[in-house]
Amino acid sequence: MARLPSLRMGRVPDAPALSVRDPWPGDPNRGAQLIKGELQFGGAVQPLRQGGWQLIGGSAVLRAGAHGFSWLRDLQALGTDAARLRARALVSEWIANPPSDAVAHRPDVVGARITAWLGHYEFFAATADDSFRQRLMGRLVSDARGLSAALPVEELDARALTALKGLVAAAVALREQSGFLTRALRFLPQEIGRQILPDGCHAERSPAAQLSALQDLTEIRALLRTSQTQPPPVLAHAIERMSMALRVMRHGDGGLALFNGSREETHALVELVLTQAGQGGRGPSALIEGGFHRMQAGRSVLIVDCGAPAPPGLDRLAHAGTLSMELSIMRERVIVNCGAFVAGPPEWHDAARATAAHSTLVIGDLNSSELKPDGLGRRPETVEVHRQEAAGAHWLDVSHDGWRKTFNAVHRRRLYMAESGEDIRGEDLIEAPEPQPFTLRFHLHPDVQASVQQDGAAVLLRLKSGTFWRLRADGAQLTLEETIYLGDAKPRRGEQIVLTGFADGPQHIKWGLSKERAG
């Protein structure tokens, strides 16, 4: 058994020995809402008023966001005296009466809180009275020692990196506590090995987790450099691989693709993370271990989930979206998945995880993976991928067996993108011994206007830029239905193209998307 550090408090410093900087931008609009007593986090809203720490409710994700204090960057972005005093008051009340909610004391939440308090110390604490600063520093030392004793935290997914980041931040700011850095550096390499696949994709297979983990690792590297500690080589290698993998997951607008609990995020944030990582250049066309393929030609980008779901223990936010796809043209998203509402009510969270919330095929109205509160149950065991490229054109043939145990069925999807990027064709095939009802969905971004034409054989799409594209299909009945888009800061209504039919033997549903020429 590993030798745990002593929990004796020792001397509490008067202030951080070295300055810890939060490198990520805040949102002054969210800061203004905090002044009014509302915390906006993950698309949900939580009352956060003075005297209300014991009343924090909602999902575990929302509660973790409240108790992790990363929203201090929003108050600092607002930058007013009122924002400074509100930050100080909320921190003071939390310290005086720590919430009993177990989420508030989970290692990743403690790590996020330590990093946030230290990263915004100059904003809300440096000008406070001695009593407040002493209580703050005392709580920081106490939390850091508890966090050090809690390592390793293998039961956590990407959140384990947030816990390690908090301990590294404490080691930089609390120089007397020399054991913190030793312990953090002991577990960092094994955590990187557990979470980062050889191609740089995070093991959760989520663009959101990819971005968050890369943020944590770049912060850890910056903190080590601040303390004049040589980062371990495995850290630099991980950051380099993860940066290249993140580029595979970006659309033409610079934001993230919406797979496995992800939302768009802003181009500015994703670009800043890549800048902090220090890695330029173009990403690969595929993540072999991660299972994402990117088909890019002309002005079109098609991103396809071609991988088996994340393994148990890393599938907490996994979606039943195997073989789903997203399409962007220049800076406009056209075909999307619904996104995620991880901080919202369980019914919204589960609905966004369902296969029907993705641009792919559903057999018998049954999810391709079984959704459970803590991950996935039944899931595809085999996902096969074959890809070819020639003269700038792309072919992708991928299949999964997620319905083998229920319907003895396999879903095969074939995709083609021409060199121009203006001719995209697909074929969805159900291989099953018995006839199966199916629904094939193409969720459209809310900015896309759609109208059914040609007696229900095609849909004309008008993009916000004014360009037109046409989706044609045969082998199924075509309709337009409502959908919900959760990729933005707030839910938005949109439309989805729905193809339905009954697969009697091997059923081919063929479709094509092409740009309409003027005139």
Secondary structure, DSSP 4 states (H G I P E B T S, - for coil): -PPPPP----PPPSS-SS-----S---HHHHHHHHTTEEEETTEEEE--TT-GGG--S-HHHHHHHHH-TTHHHHHHH--HHHHHHHHHHHHHHHHS----GGGGSHHHHHHHHHHHHHTHHHHTTTS-HHHHHHHHHHHHHHHHHHHHH---TT-STHHHHHHHHHHHHHHH-TT-THHHHHHHHHHHHHHHHHB-TTS-BTT--HHHHHHHHHHHHHHHHHHHHTT-PPPHHHHHHHHHHHHHHHHTB-TTSSB---SS-----HHHHHHHHHHHT--SPPPSEETTTTEEEEEETTEEEEEE-SPPPPTTS-TT--S-TT-EEEEETTEEEEE--B--TTS-HHHHHHHHSGGGSSSEEETTB-SS-EETTEESS--S-EEEEEEEETTEEEEEEEEEEEHHHHSEEEEEEEEE-TTSSEEEEEEEEE-SS-EEEEEEEEEPTT-EEEEEGGGTEEEEE-TTS-EEEEEEESSEEEEEEEEEBSSSS-EEEEEEEEEEEE-SSEEEEEEEEEPPP-
